[in-house]
Amino acid sequence: MPEKPIVAQKGPMSMQLEAGKTYWWCRCGRSKTQPMCDGSHEGTGIEPMEYTARIARNFRFCACKATKKPPFCDGSHLDL
């Protein structure tokens, strides 16, 4: 059974992405390079989510790990 995600931050994390580049969004909350994965999920049973940006722009990623629209913030942190 997977462990529960850790809330990395109660609010979104903004990050500028490059078009066509693949990123790995941290779903476990343990990464030191939030909101992206650094491999800290090993052994938790929680895997990162692959995301490829279609356009270059600033994105708001979920940091509370409770979003219903991963990897993006949907305001779920307001209910924590």
PDB file of N, CA, C and O in Angstrom:
ATOM      1  N   MET A   1       0.849  -1.189   0.000  1.00  0.00           N
ATOM      2  CA  MET A   1       0.000   0.000   0.000  1.00  0.00           C
ATOM      3  C   MET A   1       0.891   1.248   0.000  1.00  0.00           C
ATOM      4  O   MET A   1       1.809   1.347   0.814  1.00  0.00           O
ATOM      5  N   PRO A   2       0.632   2.190  -0.896  1.00  0.00           N
ATOM      6  CA  PRO A   2       1.447   3.406  -0.955  1.00  0.00           C
ATOM      7  C   PRO A   2       1.275   4.275   0.294  1.00  0.00           C
ATOM      8  O   PRO A   2       0.222   4.281   0.931  1.00  0.00           O
ATOM      9  N   GLU A   3       2.338   5.003   0.621  1.00  0.00           N
ATOM     10  CA  GLU A   3       2.271   5.971   1.708  1.00  0.00           C
ATOM     11  C   GLU A   3       1.409   7.147   1.264  1.00  0.00           C
ATOM     12  O   GLU A   3       1.094   7.274   0.081  1.00  0.00           O
ATOM     13  N   LYS A   4       1.029   8.000   2.196  1.00  0.00           N
ATOM     14  CA  LYS A   4       0.267   9.198   1.853  1.00  0.00           C
ATOM     15  C   LYS A   4       1.228  10.309   1.459  1.00  0.00           C
ATOM     16  O   LYS A   4       2.327  10.403   2.006  1.00  0.00           O
ATOM     17  N   PRO A   5       0.821  11.159   0.506  1.00  0.00           N
ATOM     18  CA  PRO A   5       1.675  12.287   0.121  1.00  0.00           C
ATOM     19  C   PRO A   5       1.828  13.274   1.278  1.00  0.00           C
ATOM     20  O   PRO A   5       0.954  13.398   2.136  1.00  0.00           O
ATOM     21  N   ILE A   6       2.945  13.961   1.273  1.00  0.00           N
ATOM     22  CA  ILE A   6       3.232  15.022   2.249  1.00  0.00           C
ATOM     23  C   ILE A   6       2.886  16.356   1.594  1.00  0.00           C
ATOM     24  O   ILE A   6       3.175  16.568   0.417  1.00  0.00           O
ATOM     25  N   VAL A   7       2.265  17.251   2.359  1.00  0.00           N
ATOM     26  CA  VAL A   7       1.981  18.596   1.851  1.00  0.00           C
ATOM     27  C   VAL A   7       3.300  19.357   1.815  1.00  0.00           C
ATOM     28  O   VAL A   7       3.888  19.638   2.859  1.00  0.00           O
ATOM     29  N   ALA A   8       3.760  19.685   0.626  1.00  0.00           N
ATOM     30  CA  ALA A   8       5.016  20.417   0.473  1.00  0.00           C
ATOM     31  C   ALA A   8       4.818  21.904   0.753  1.00  0.00           C
ATOM     32  O   ALA A   8       5.716  22.581   1.255  1.00  0.00           O
ATOM     33  N   GLN A   9       3.613  22.405   0.415  1.00  0.00           N
ATOM     34  CA  GLN A   9       3.295  23.815   0.606  1.00  0.00           C
ATOM     35  C   GLN A   9       1.783  23.972   0.445  1.00  0.00           C
ATOM     36  O   GLN A   9       1.183  23.338  -0.422  1.00  0.00           O
ATOM     37  N   LYS A  10       1.168  24.812   1.274  1.00  0.00           N
ATOM     38  CA  LYS A  10      -0.273  25.065   1.154  1.00  0.00           C
ATOM     39  C   LYS A  10      -0.490  26.216   0.192  1.00  0.00           C
ATOM     40  O   LYS A  10      -0.786  27.339   0.601  1.00  0.00           O
ATOM     41  N   GLY A  11      -0.343  25.933  -1.055  1.00  0.00           N
ATOM     42  CA  GLY A  11      -0.499  26.911  -2.120  1.00  0.00           C
ATOM     43  C   GLY A  11       0.269  26.425  -3.329  1.00  0.00           C
ATOM     44  O   GLY A  11       1.120  25.543  -3.211  1.00  0.00           O
ATOM     45  N   PRO A  12      -0.022  26.989  -4.493  1.00  0.00           N
ATOM     46  CA  PRO A  12       0.654  26.540  -5.711  1.00  0.00           C
ATOM     47  C   PRO A  12       2.100  27.004  -5.788  1.00  0.00           C
ATOM     48  O   PRO A  12       2.506  27.941  -5.101  1.00  0.00           O
ATOM     49  N   MET A  13       2.866  26.334  -6.633  1.00  0.00           N
ATOM     50  CA  MET A  13       4.240  26.726  -6.934  1.00  0.00           C
ATOM     51  C   MET A  13       4.296  27.044  -8.419  1.00  0.00           C
ATOM     52  O   MET A  13       3.931  26.214  -9.251  1.00  0.00           O
ATOM     53  N   SER A  14       4.746  28.233  -8.747  1.00  0.00           N
ATOM     54  CA  SER A  14       4.843  28.649 -10.141  1.00  0.00           C
ATOM     55  C   SER A  14       6.199  28.272 -10.709  1.00  0.00           C
ATOM     56  O   SER A  14       7.222  28.326 -10.027  1.00  0.00           O
ATOM     57  N   MET A  15       6.176  27.887 -11.982  1.00  0.00           N
ATOM     58  CA  MET A  15       7.412  27.480 -12.645  1.00  0.00           C
ATOM     59  C   MET A  15       7.282  27.739 -14.138  1.00  0.00           C
ATOM     60  O   MET A  15       6.274  27.395 -14.755  1.00  0.00           O
ATOM     61  N   GLN A  16       8.307  28.345 -14.708  1.00  0.00           N
ATOM     62  CA  GLN A  16       8.360  28.594 -16.149  1.00  0.00           C
ATOM     63  C   GLN A  16       8.824  27.315 -16.842  1.00  0.00           C
ATOM     64  O   GLN A  16       9.878  26.771 -16.513  1.00  0.00           O
ATOM     65  N   LEU A  17       8.031  26.841 -17.801  1.00  0.00           N
ATOM     66  CA  LEU A  17       8.378  25.622 -18.530  1.00  0.00           C
ATOM     67  C   LEU A  17       8.695  25.936 -19.985  1.00  0.00           C
ATOM     68  O   LEU A  17       8.228  26.927 -20.547  1.00  0.00           O
ATOM     69  N   GLU A  18       9.498  25.066 -20.574  1.00  0.00           N
ATOM     70  CA  GLU A  18       9.862  25.179 -21.982  1.00  0.00           C
ATOM     71  C   GLU A  18       8.946  24.297 -22.819  1.00  0.00           C
ATOM     72  O   GLU A  18       8.652  23.166 -22.433  1.00  0.00           O
ATOM     73  N   ALA A  19       8.495  24.801 -23.953  1.00  0.00           N
ATOM     74  CA  ALA A  19       7.634  24.033 -24.858  1.00  0.00           C
ATOM     75  C   ALA A  19       8.360  22.787 -25.353  1.00  0.00           C
ATOM     76  O   ALA A  19       9.526  22.848 -25.742  1.00  0.00           O
ATOM     77  N   GLY A  20       7.660  21.662 -25.333  1.00  0.00           N
ATOM     78  CA  GLY A  20       8.207  20.405 -25.826  1.00  0.00           C
ATOM     79  C   GLY A  20       9.078  19.651 -24.838  1.00  0.00           C
ATOM     80  O   GLY A  20       9.470  18.517 -25.116  1.00  0.00           O
ATOM     81  N   LYS A  21       9.393  20.239 -23.698  1.00  0.00           N
ATOM     82  CA  LYS A  21      10.245  19.582 -22.702  1.00  0.00           C
ATOM     83  C   LYS A  21       9.375  18.776 -21.734  1.00  0.00           C
ATOM     84  O   LYS A  21       8.280  19.202 -21.367  1.00  0.00           O
ATOM     85  N   THR A  22       9.878  17.610 -21.328  1.00  0.00           N
ATOM     86  CA  THR A  22       9.172  16.751 -20.390  1.00  0.00           C
ATOM     87  C   THR A  22       9.660  17.013 -18.976  1.00  0.00           C
ATOM     88  O   THR A  22      10.858  17.142 -18.724  1.00  0.00           O
ATOM     89  N   TYR A  23       8.700  17.088 -18.056  1.00  0.00           N
ATOM     90  CA  TYR A  23       8.976  17.331 -16.639  1.00  0.00           C
ATOM     91  C   TYR A  23       8.322  16.222 -15.827  1.00  0.00           C
ATOM     92  O   TYR A  23       7.386  15.573 -16.293  1.00  0.00           O
ATOM     93  N   TRP A  24       8.814  16.007 -14.616  1.00  0.00           N
ATOM     94  CA  TRP A  24       8.263  14.996 -13.714  1.00  0.00           C
ATOM     95  C   TRP A  24       7.789  15.687 -12.445  1.00  0.00           C
ATOM     96  O   TRP A  24       8.595  16.099 -11.611  1.00  0.00           O
ATOM     97  N   TRP A  25       6.455  15.811 -12.306  1.00  0.00           N
ATOM     98  CA  TRP A  25       5.846  16.464 -11.154  1.00  0.00           C
ATOM     99  C   TRP A  25       5.871  15.529  -9.952  1.00  0.00           C
ATOM    100  O   TRP A  25       5.463  14.372 -10.046  1.00  0.00           O
ATOM    101  N   CYS A  26       6.350  16.036  -8.830  1.00  0.00           N
ATOM    102  CA  CYS A  26       6.406  15.266  -7.590  1.00  0.00           C
ATOM    103  C   CYS A  26       4.994  15.069  -7.050  1.00  0.00           C
ATOM    104  O   CYS A  26       4.262  16.037  -6.844  1.00  0.00           O
ATOM    105  N   ARG A  27       4.618  13.820  -6.824  1.00  0.00           N
ATOM    106  CA  ARG A  27       3.305  13.515  -6.236  1.00  0.00           C
ATOM    107  C   ARG A  27       3.413  13.106  -4.777  1.00  0.00           C
ATOM    108  O   ARG A  27       2.399  13.037  -4.082  1.00  0.00           O
ATOM    109  N   CYS A  28       4.631  12.830  -4.294  1.00  0.00           N
ATOM    110  CA  CYS A  28       4.782  12.357  -2.917  1.00  0.00           C
ATOM    111  C   CYS A  28       4.988  13.499  -1.917  1.00  0.00           C
ATOM    112  O   CYS A  28       4.708  13.334  -0.730  1.00  0.00           O
ATOM    113  N   GLY A  29       5.472  14.645  -2.380  1.00  0.00           N
ATOM    114  CA  GLY A  29       5.711  15.789  -1.498  1.00  0.00           C
ATOM    115  C   GLY A  29       7.069  15.780  -0.826  1.00  0.00           C
ATOM    116  O   GLY A  29       7.374  16.695  -0.062  1.00  0.00           O
ATOM    117  N   ARG A  30       7.890  14.783  -1.080  1.00  0.00           N
ATOM    118  CA  ARG A  30       9.186  14.652  -0.405  1.00  0.00           C
ATOM    119  C   ARG A  30      10.354  15.297  -1.158  1.00  0.00           C
ATOM    120  O   ARG A  30      11.430  15.483  -0.591  1.00  0.00           O
ATOM    121  N   SER A  31      10.147  15.632  -2.412  1.00  0.00           N
ATOM    122  CA  SER A  31      11.225  16.174  -3.238  1.00  0.00           C
ATOM    123  C   SER A  31      11.754  17.499  -2.692  1.00  0.00           C
ATOM    124  O   SER A  31      10.984  18.349  -2.246  1.00  0.00           O
ATOM    125  N   LYS A  32      13.049  17.661  -2.731  1.00  0.00           N
ATOM    126  CA  LYS A  32      13.692  18.921  -2.324  1.00  0.00           C
ATOM    127  C   LYS A  32      13.680  19.927  -3.474  1.00  0.00           C
ATOM    128  O   LYS A  32      14.032  21.091  -3.286  1.00  0.00           O
ATOM    129  N   THR A  33      13.272  19.477  -4.671  1.00  0.00           N
ATOM    130  CA  THR A  33      13.222  20.348  -5.844  1.00  0.00           C
ATOM    131  C   THR A  33      11.767  20.586  -6.264  1.00  0.00           C
ATOM    132  O   THR A  33      11.454  20.590  -7.455  1.00  0.00           O
ATOM    133  N   GLN A  34      10.886  20.783  -5.288  1.00  0.00           N
ATOM    134  CA  GLN A  34       9.466  21.023  -5.568  1.00  0.00           C
ATOM    135  C   GLN A  34       9.289  22.127  -6.593  1.00  0.00           C
ATOM    136  O   GLN A  34      10.043  23.100  -6.562  1.00  0.00           O
ATOM    137  N   PRO A  35       8.342  22.022  -7.488  1.00  0.00           N
ATOM    138  CA  PRO A  35       7.309  20.993  -7.546  1.00  0.00           C
ATOM    139  C   PRO A  35       7.710  19.765  -8.361  1.00  0.00           C
ATOM    140  O   PRO A  35       6.885  18.884  -8.605  1.00  0.00           O
ATOM    141  N   MET A  36       8.973  19.706  -8.780  1.00  0.00           N
ATOM    142  CA  MET A  36       9.426  18.590  -9.603  1.00  0.00           C
ATOM    143  C   MET A  36      10.119  17.506  -8.761  1.00  0.00           C
ATOM    144  O   MET A  36      10.606  17.765  -7.661  1.00  0.00           O
ATOM    145  N   CYS A  37      10.146  16.317  -9.301  1.00  0.00           N
ATOM    146  CA  CYS A  37      10.690  15.132  -8.634  1.00  0.00           C
ATOM    147  C   CYS A  37      12.217  15.152  -8.582  1.00  0.00           C
ATOM    148  O   CYS A  37      12.879  15.570  -9.532  1.00  0.00           O
ATOM    149  N   ASP A  38      12.762  14.692  -7.451  1.00  0.00           N
ATOM    150  CA  ASP A  38      14.205  14.501  -7.324  1.00  0.00           C
ATOM    151  C   ASP A  38      14.552  13.052  -6.971  1.00  0.00           C
ATOM    152  O   ASP A  38      15.701  12.744  -6.653  1.00  0.00           O
ATOM    153  N   GLY A  39      13.544  12.160  -7.030  1.00  0.00           N
ATOM    154  CA  GLY A  39      13.766  10.744  -6.722  1.00  0.00           C
ATOM    155  C   GLY A  39      13.486  10.369  -5.280  1.00  0.00           C
ATOM    156  O   GLY A  39      13.654   9.207  -4.910  1.00  0.00           O
ATOM    157  N   SER A  40      13.060  11.323  -4.451  1.00  0.00           N
ATOM    158  CA  SER A  40      12.796  11.053  -3.032  1.00  0.00           C
ATOM    159  C   SER A  40      11.612  10.126  -2.790  1.00  0.00           C
ATOM    160  O   SER A  40      11.400   9.676  -1.664  1.00  0.00           O
ATOM    161  N   HIS A  41      10.847   9.838  -3.824  1.00  0.00           N
ATOM    162  CA  HIS A  41       9.679   8.956  -3.690  1.00  0.00           C
ATOM    163  C   HIS A  41      10.059   7.483  -3.561  1.00  0.00           C
ATOM    164  O   HIS A  41       9.211   6.661  -3.217  1.00  0.00           O
ATOM    165  N   GLU A  42      11.297   7.142  -3.827  1.00  0.00           N
ATOM    166  CA  GLU A  42      11.715   5.738  -3.802  1.00  0.00           C
ATOM    167  C   GLU A  42      11.263   5.054  -2.516  1.00  0.00           C
ATOM    168  O   GLU A  42      11.545   5.531  -1.417  1.00  0.00           O
ATOM    169  N   GLY A  43      10.565   3.943  -2.663  1.00  0.00           N
ATOM    170  CA  GLY A  43      10.108   3.158  -1.522  1.00  0.00           C
ATOM    171  C   GLY A  43       8.776   3.604  -0.942  1.00  0.00           C
ATOM    172  O   GLY A  43       8.278   2.975  -0.008  1.00  0.00           O
ATOM    173  N   THR A  44       8.180   4.680  -1.473  1.00  0.00           N
ATOM    174  CA  THR A  44       6.911   5.172  -0.934  1.00  0.00           C
ATOM    175  C   THR A  44       5.707   4.554  -1.614  1.00  0.00           C
ATOM    176  O   THR A  44       4.608   4.555  -1.058  1.00  0.00           O
ATOM    177  N   GLY A  45       5.905   4.020  -2.828  1.00  0.00           N
ATOM    178  CA  GLY A  45       4.785   3.508  -3.600  1.00  0.00           C
ATOM    179  C   GLY A  45       4.065   4.603  -4.370  1.00  0.00           C
ATOM    180  O   GLY A  45       3.043   4.348  -5.007  1.00  0.00           O
ATOM    181  N   ILE A  46       4.598   5.832  -4.314  1.00  0.00           N
ATOM    182  CA  ILE A  46       4.029   6.968  -5.043  1.00  0.00           C
ATOM    183  C   ILE A  46       5.006   7.342  -6.142  1.00  0.00           C
ATOM    184  O   ILE A  46       6.172   7.630  -5.871  1.00  0.00           O
ATOM    185  N   GLU A  47       4.541   7.339  -7.372  1.00  0.00           N
ATOM    186  CA  GLU A  47       5.394   7.647  -8.507  1.00  0.00           C
ATOM    187  C   GLU A  47       5.136   9.073  -9.004  1.00  0.00           C
ATOM    188  O   GLU A  47       4.015   9.567  -8.883  1.00  0.00           O
ATOM    189  N   PRO A  48       6.143   9.738  -9.557  1.00  0.00           N
ATOM    190  CA  PRO A  48       5.928  11.080 -10.108  1.00  0.00           C
ATOM    191  C   PRO A  48       5.077  11.007 -11.375  1.00  0.00           C
ATOM    192  O   PRO A  48       4.927   9.949 -11.987  1.00  0.00           O
ATOM    193  N   MET A  49       4.526  12.159 -11.748  1.00  0.00           N
ATOM    194  CA  MET A  49       3.692  12.240 -12.944  1.00  0.00           C
ATOM    195  C   MET A  49       4.459  12.933 -14.056  1.00  0.00           C
ATOM    196  O   MET A  49       5.011  14.017 -13.865  1.00  0.00           O
ATOM    197  N   GLU A  50       4.489  12.297 -15.222  1.00  0.00           N
ATOM    198  CA  GLU A  50       5.146  12.880 -16.394  1.00  0.00           C
ATOM    199  C   GLU A  50       4.252  13.951 -17.009  1.00  0.00           C
ATOM    200  O   GLU A  50       3.049  13.749 -17.170  1.00  0.00           O
ATOM    201  N   TYR A  51       4.851  15.093 -17.352  1.00  0.00           N
ATOM    202  CA  TYR A  51       4.105  16.170 -18.006  1.00  0.00           C
ATOM    203  C   TYR A  51       5.002  16.803 -19.068  1.00  0.00           C
ATOM    204  O   TYR A  51       6.139  17.180 -18.783  1.00  0.00           O
ATOM    205  N   THR A  52       4.492  16.918 -20.284  1.00  0.00           N
ATOM    206  CA  THR A  52       5.220  17.586 -21.365  1.00  0.00           C
ATOM    207  C   THR A  52       4.485  18.880 -21.702  1.00  0.00           C
ATOM    208  O   THR A  52       3.310  18.868 -22.069  1.00  0.00           O
ATOM    209  N   ALA A  53       5.197  19.987 -21.570  1.00  0.00           N
ATOM    210  CA  ALA A  53       4.609  21.298 -21.836  1.00  0.00           C
ATOM    211  C   ALA A  53       4.398  21.475 -23.331  1.00  0.00           C
ATOM    212  O   ALA A  53       5.309  21.250 -24.128  1.00  0.00           O
ATOM    213  N   ARG A  54       3.201  21.876 -23.702  1.00  0.00           N
ATOM    214  CA  ARG A  54       2.898  22.121 -25.113  1.00  0.00           C
ATOM    215  C   ARG A  54       3.302  23.534 -25.529  1.00  0.00           C
ATOM    216  O   ARG A  54       3.617  23.791 -26.691  1.00  0.00           O
ATOM    217  N   ILE A  55       3.284  24.445 -24.553  1.00  0.00           N
ATOM    218  CA  ILE A  55       3.680  25.832 -24.819  1.00  0.00           C
ATOM    219  C   ILE A  55       4.627  26.300 -23.723  1.00  0.00           C
ATOM    220  O   ILE A  55       4.606  25.769 -22.613  1.00  0.00           O
ATOM    221  N   ALA A  56       5.450  27.283 -24.028  1.00  0.00           N
ATOM    222  CA  ALA A  56       6.334  27.872 -23.033  1.00  0.00           C
ATOM    223  C   ALA A  56       5.563  28.949 -22.284  1.00  0.00           C
ATOM    224  O   ALA A  56       5.073  29.907 -22.883  1.00  0.00           O
ATOM    225  N   ARG A  57       5.460  28.784 -20.971  1.00  0.00           N
ATOM    226  CA  ARG A  57       4.792  29.783 -20.134  1.00  0.00           C
ATOM    227  C   ARG A  57       4.975  29.419 -18.675  1.00  0.00           C
ATOM    228  O   ARG A  57       5.587  28.402 -18.350  1.00  0.00           O
ATOM    229  N   ASN A  58       4.440  30.255 -17.796  1.00  0.00           N
ATOM    230  CA  ASN A  58       4.485  30.017 -16.365  1.00  0.00           C
ATOM    231  C   ASN A  58       3.283  29.158 -15.972  1.00  0.00           C
ATOM    232  O   ASN A  58       2.144  29.507 -16.284  1.00  0.00           O
ATOM    233  N   PHE A  59       3.527  28.048 -15.294  1.00  0.00           N
ATOM    234  CA  PHE A  59       2.470  27.152 -14.851  1.00  0.00           C
ATOM    235  C   PHE A  59       2.389  27.162 -13.329  1.00  0.00           C
ATOM    236  O   PHE A  59       3.398  27.365 -12.654  1.00  0.00           O
ATOM    237  N   ARG A  60       1.192  26.943 -12.787  1.00  0.00           N
ATOM    238  CA  ARG A  60       0.980  26.865 -11.332  1.00  0.00           C
ATOM    239  C   ARG A  60       0.756  25.401 -10.953  1.00  0.00           C
ATOM    240  O   ARG A  60      -0.317  24.843 -11.183  1.00  0.00           O
ATOM    241  N   PHE A  61       1.778  24.798 -10.375  1.00  0.00           N
ATOM    242  CA  PHE A  61       1.719  23.394  -9.989  1.00  0.00           C
ATOM    243  C   PHE A  61       1.215  23.235  -8.565  1.00  0.00           C
ATOM    244  O   PHE A  61       1.479  24.068  -7.698  1.00  0.00           O
ATOM    245  N   CYS A  62       0.479  22.143  -8.339  1.00  0.00           N
ATOM    246  CA  CYS A  62      -0.010  21.815  -7.006  1.00  0.00           C
ATOM    247  C   CYS A  62       1.174  21.437  -6.113  1.00  0.00           C
ATOM    248  O   CYS A  62       2.033  20.647  -6.506  1.00  0.00           O
ATOM    249  N   ALA A  63       1.207  22.005  -4.921  1.00  0.00           N
ATOM    250  CA  ALA A  63       2.243  21.657  -3.948  1.00  0.00           C
ATOM    251  C   ALA A  63       1.653  20.963  -2.726  1.00  0.00           C
ATOM    252  O   ALA A  63       2.390  20.388  -1.925  1.00  0.00           O
ATOM    253  N   CYS A  64       0.312  21.013  -2.576  1.00  0.00           N
ATOM    254  CA  CYS A  64      -0.316  20.344  -1.432  1.00  0.00           C
ATOM    255  C   CYS A  64      -0.563  18.866  -1.716  1.00  0.00           C
ATOM    256  O   CYS A  64      -0.819  18.082  -0.802  1.00  0.00           O
ATOM    257  N   LYS A  65      -0.483  18.498  -2.993  1.00  0.00           N
ATOM    258  CA  LYS A  65      -0.634  17.118  -3.478  1.00  0.00           C
ATOM    259  C   LYS A  65      -2.063  16.593  -3.334  1.00  0.00           C
ATOM    260  O   LYS A  65      -2.284  15.383  -3.370  1.00  0.00           O
ATOM    261  N   ALA A  66      -3.044  17.503  -3.169  1.00  0.00           N
ATOM    262  CA  ALA A  66      -4.444  17.114  -3.039  1.00  0.00           C
ATOM    263  C   ALA A  66      -5.284  17.489  -4.257  1.00  0.00           C
ATOM    264  O   ALA A  66      -6.494  17.263  -4.262  1.00  0.00           O
ATOM    265  N   THR A  67      -4.664  18.054  -5.283  1.00  0.00           N
ATOM    266  CA  THR A  67      -5.401  18.498  -6.461  1.00  0.00           C
ATOM    267  C   THR A  67      -6.174  17.367  -7.127  1.00  0.00           C
ATOM    268  O   THR A  67      -5.764  16.207  -7.103  1.00  0.00           O
ATOM    269  N   LYS A  68      -7.283  17.732  -7.711  1.00  0.00           N
ATOM    270  CA  LYS A  68      -8.056  16.776  -8.492  1.00  0.00           C
ATOM    271  C   LYS A  68      -7.776  16.962  -9.976  1.00  0.00           C
ATOM    272  O   LYS A  68      -8.375  16.288 -10.815  1.00  0.00           O
ATOM    273  N   LYS A  69      -6.851  17.890 -10.306  1.00  0.00           N
ATOM    274  CA  LYS A  69      -6.459  18.170 -11.692  1.00  0.00           C
ATOM    275  C   LYS A  69      -4.928  18.147 -11.815  1.00  0.00           C
ATOM    276  O   LYS A  69      -4.327  19.124 -12.262  1.00  0.00           O
ATOM    277  N   PRO A  70      -4.301  17.034 -11.422  1.00  0.00           N
ATOM    278  CA  PRO A  70      -2.840  16.989 -11.445  1.00  0.00           C
ATOM    279  C   PRO A  70      -2.264  17.189 -12.840  1.00  0.00           C
ATOM    280  O   PRO A  70      -2.846  16.729 -13.822  1.00  0.00           O
ATOM    281  N   PRO A  71      -1.145  17.857 -12.935  1.00  0.00           N
ATOM    282  CA  PRO A  71      -0.262  18.333 -11.880  1.00  0.00           C
ATOM    283  C   PRO A  71      -0.543  19.767 -11.425  1.00  0.00           C
ATOM    284  O   PRO A  71       0.254  20.349 -10.689  1.00  0.00           O
ATOM    285  N   PHE A  72      -1.665  20.339 -11.857  1.00  0.00           N
ATOM    286  CA  PHE A  72      -1.913  21.753 -11.608  1.00  0.00           C
ATOM    287  C   PHE A  72      -2.746  22.024 -10.364  1.00  0.00           C
ATOM    288  O   PHE A  72      -3.534  21.184  -9.929  1.00  0.00           O
ATOM    289  N   CYS A  73      -2.558  23.197  -9.809  1.00  0.00           N
ATOM    290  CA  CYS A  73      -3.313  23.627  -8.635  1.00  0.00           C
ATOM    291  C   CYS A  73      -4.772  23.846  -9.019  1.00  0.00           C
ATOM    292  O   CYS A  73      -5.072  24.485 -10.028  1.00  0.00           O
ATOM    293  N   ASP A  74      -5.673  23.309  -8.203  1.00  0.00           N
ATOM    294  CA  ASP A  74      -7.111  23.529  -8.417  1.00  0.00           C
ATOM    295  C   ASP A  74      -7.752  24.174  -7.191  1.00  0.00           C
ATOM    296  O   ASP A  74      -8.977  24.238  -7.085  1.00  0.00           O
ATOM    297  N   GLY A  75      -6.919  24.652  -6.265  1.00  0.00           N
ATOM    298  CA  GLY A  75      -7.430  25.299  -5.059  1.00  0.00           C
ATOM    299  C   GLY A  75      -7.720  24.345  -3.913  1.00  0.00           C
ATOM    300  O   GLY A  75      -8.241  24.773  -2.884  1.00  0.00           O
ATOM    301  N   SER A  76      -7.397  23.058  -4.059  1.00  0.00           N
ATOM    302  CA  SER A  76      -7.661  22.082  -3.001  1.00  0.00           C
ATOM    303  C   SER A  76      -6.963  22.428  -1.686  1.00  0.00           C
ATOM    304  O   SER A  76      -7.415  22.016  -0.618  1.00  0.00           O
ATOM    305  N   HIS A  77      -5.870  23.181  -1.760  1.00  0.00           N
ATOM    306  CA  HIS A  77      -5.139  23.561  -0.546  1.00  0.00           C
ATOM    307  C   HIS A  77      -5.998  24.420   0.379  1.00  0.00           C
ATOM    308  O   HIS A  77      -5.722  24.500   1.576  1.00  0.00           O
ATOM    309  N   LEU A  78      -7.032  25.060  -0.158  1.00  0.00           N
ATOM    310  CA  LEU A  78      -7.913  25.898   0.662  1.00  0.00           C
ATOM    311  C   LEU A  78      -8.765  25.072   1.608  1.00  0.00           C
ATOM    312  O   LEU A  78      -9.310  25.602   2.576  1.00  0.00           O
ATOM    313  N   ASP A  79      -8.886  23.769   1.337  1.00  0.00           N
ATOM    314  CA  ASP A  79      -9.687  22.872   2.180  1.00  0.00           C
ATOM    315  C   ASP A  79      -8.843  22.059   3.157  1.00  0.00           C
ATOM    316  O   ASP A  79      -9.384  21.233   3.892  1.00  0.00           O
ATOM    317  N   LEU A  80      -7.542  22.274   3.180  1.00  0.00           N
ATOM    318  CA  LEU A  80      -6.673  21.496   4.082  1.00  0.00           C
ATOM    319  C   LEU A  80      -6.646  22.085   5.477  1.00  0.00           C
ATOM    320  O   LEU A  80      -5.967  21.556   6.358  1.00  0.00           O
TER     321      LEU A  80
END
